Structure formats: C-alpha cells, structure tokens
Amino acid sequence: MRERTNEEWLADLRGPNPDEALGDLYDLLVRGLRAAFGGYGGGVEANFGDFAQEALIKITGNLDSFRGESRFTTWAQKIAMNVALTELKRRRWHDVSLQELFAERQGADRGPADTQLTPEQLALQNTVLGELRRMVDEELTNRQREAVVAVLLEGMPVSEVARRMGTNQNALYKLLHDARRKLKREMEAAGISLKEVLAAFEEG
C-alpha cells in the first residue's frame, strides 16, 4: 500500500477509479481491527472483513464530513472501531430478553461494590440506592421501567432495546427522557438532591 496524504486519499476515493484506494483502505481497516480486537475471542476475528466493508460504506458516504483535523486513516479507523463496537455490543445482548434482564436485576443483590467507603458514605449510598430502586419499581410505567433497566442500568444498546420493545430509537429516547423527569421529581419529593446522589458515589 502506498502512502497517501489526506488530500490524496480524498482525491483517490472520489476519483473515477477508486478501486485501488478502496482496497488499500480496506486492508488498513482490517489490520487496525485485528490489532484492537484480535484477542477478543468468540470468533470475532472472522468478522473483521465484514466490519471493514460496513465501515467503507460509512466512510465513502461521509467524505465531506472529514475536516482534516487528524490523519485521514485515523479518522477512518475510528469509524471502523465504532462499527465493530456497535456490533459486539449487539451480540452481547443477542440472547438476553428484557424480561430476563429485569427479573435478574430484581432478584440480584445490587449492593455497593466499593468496600472502601466511609460509614457515612455507605449509609448514604444504601439510602440513595434503596430510594432509586423503589422509584423505579413503583413510579415508572412498565415500559419506562424496562427501558431504564435495559439502557441506563445494564448498558444495552438503545438500538437493540428499541427493536425488542417494538419501537424506534426516537420514541425510546422520549420514553427515557420522561422516565428521568419522573425520577427527578420523585427524588426531589423524597428530599434527595443531586448533590447527595453524587456524594453517595464519591470515592472515600
């Protein structure tokens, strides 16, 4: 693969015969993915080519958004990394239902993991966590609760939660927004301030 400046990459990819540049960029993206995720396991390496191909589609469709603030290859590799991370997150939750997720959270001991807290912080954290659990269980609608548990507490991708809930991402964001507002009102009514929430989780 020959070295190219940012301008040369753009010119070659936009030119009438972009095949050589596309092939070089594809090889570069696969090498970058292999370096970043080579030890991930689970057969991920077999999908590096697919990730690179999807990234090429995004890259060539968004060349006008490249502002030249970094090397073109760095910008392109970031897009490929995002493609791979999105797919890996989706796979992580592929076989987990929202009902199972909620049941596991209800039955699990979700006590503070940090044992280095002072007694005062531990007491405050237990109070805050207890109130948040109660509010999530009692004050939110079933769909709000499913969304909050899946997205905010368990980190499931919004796109995956929206698909499983039979809605779209914009509607899910609205659902989460309304749930946050409701929780904020309930926290204020319970006399718990944002300052107290943050203090409960500060390191000792």
N, C-alpha and C positions, 0 to 999 in steps of 0.2 A: 504494500500500500504506500503510495507516495504522500509526502507531507503536503498539506494544503493550509493556506491562511484562511481566516474566517471568510474573507471575500471570495476566495476560490471555491470553498465549499458551497457557498450560496450560488455562485455562478454556475458551478457544475451541476448542482441539483436542480436548478431552474432551467438549465440549457436543453437543447433539443435531443441530446443523447446522455441522459443522466445515469445510464446503467452502471458504468464503472464506479461513479461516486456512490451510488446506492449499494453496490457490492462491497466497496471499501468500508462504508459506514456500517453496514450490516455486520461485517467481520469485527469491527471495532466494538460495536454494542455487545456482541456475543462474548468477546473477551472481557469486557467490563462486567457483564453479568456473572460470568464464570468466576472472576476474582472476588466479587461481592457475595455470591450465594453458593459458591462451589461446595462448601461444607454443610449446606443446609439439610441435605438428606431428603428422603421421601420421594426420590425420583424427579426432583425439581430440575436437575441439570438437563434432562431430556426435553424440557420445555423452553430452554433459553432461546432457541431459534424462533419459536412462536412469539415469545416476548419481544424479541428484536424486530420481528416483522410488524407486530402491532405498533411498536414504538416508531418504526419508519413511517407508518401511515400518519401518526400524530405529528411527527417531525416535519415531513414534507407538506402537510396540510397547514402548518403553523410557522412557516419560514419567516413570514412578515413580522412575527412577534419576537424574533431574535433581535435583541438590541445591541449585541456586541459588547456587553459588559464583562463577558468571560470568553474563553475559547469556545468555538462552535461545538467542538467534540465534547467539552464538559457539559454544555447545555443539553446536547443530545443524549449523553449518558444519564443525566438526571431524569430525563423523560423516560428512558428505558427502565431505570430503577423504580420510578413511580408505577409504571405498568406492572412490573414484577411484584412489587409490594402489594398493590391492589389485588392482584390475582392470588397471592399467597394468603392474604387476609380472608379473601372469599372462601378459599379452600379450607381454611382453619375451621370455619363455621358451617361447612357444607352439610355435614350430617347431624347438626345440632338444631333441634326445634326450639322455637321461642317458649313453648310450654315447658320443655325440659329445662331450659335455661332458668326460667322463673321458679320452677319447683326446686331446682338445686340451690338457688340463692335463698329461697325461703327456709330450706332445711339446713343450710350450711351455717357454721359458726363464723360470722364475719367480724369477729372482734379485732381490735387493733393489733397489727402485726409488729409494731415498733415497741420493744420492751425497754427502750432507753428513755421513755417519757418520765417526767416527774409525776408524783402522785396527783398533783393538781391538774396537770395536762391530761393524765389518764382519766381522771374523773370527768373532766370537761369533754374529752373525746367520747367517752361512753355515753354521756348525756346527749351530745350532738348526734351521734350515730343512732341512738335509740329514737330520738325525735324524727330524724330523717326517715328511718325505716317505717315508723308509724305513719308519717305523712304519705309516703309512697304507697303503703298498703291501704290506707283509709281515705285519703283525699283525692287521689287520682282516679280517672276512669280506667277501665280495663286496658283500653288501647294506649292511653298515656303511660300506664304502668309498664306494659310490655315494651314500649319504645324506650322509656327511661332505663329500665333494667338492661335491655339489649345494647343500646347505644352508649349511654352515659356510664353505666356501672360495669358492663362487661366488654365494651370496646368493639362490638360487632360493627362492621362497615354499614353506613347508612343505606347504601345501595342494596345490600343483602337484606337488611331489616325491611326496607320498603317492599322488596319483592315478596318476602314471606308474609307481610301484612296485607298484600294485595292493594298497595297504594303506590304513589310516586314519591320521589325524593322531596319535592317542594311541599307536598302535603305532610310528609313526615317531619320536615323541619318546622312547619307550623304547629304540628302536634307537640313536638318537643318544646317549642317556644311557649306554648300555652301551659304546658306542664311545669316549666321552670318558673313562670309567673305565679302559678298557683302555689308552688312550693315556697317561693319567696314570701308570698303573702302569709302562708301558714307559719313560716319561721318567724316573721315579724310578730304575728299574733301570739306565738309561743314565747316571745321575748328573747329570741336568739338572733343576734346580729351577725352580719357578715364578718365583722372583726372577731367575734367569738368563734365562728366556724374556722377561720384561718388560724387563730391561736391554738385551736384544738389539734391541729395537724402540723404545727411548727416543731422542728427538732429541738430536743432538750439541750 
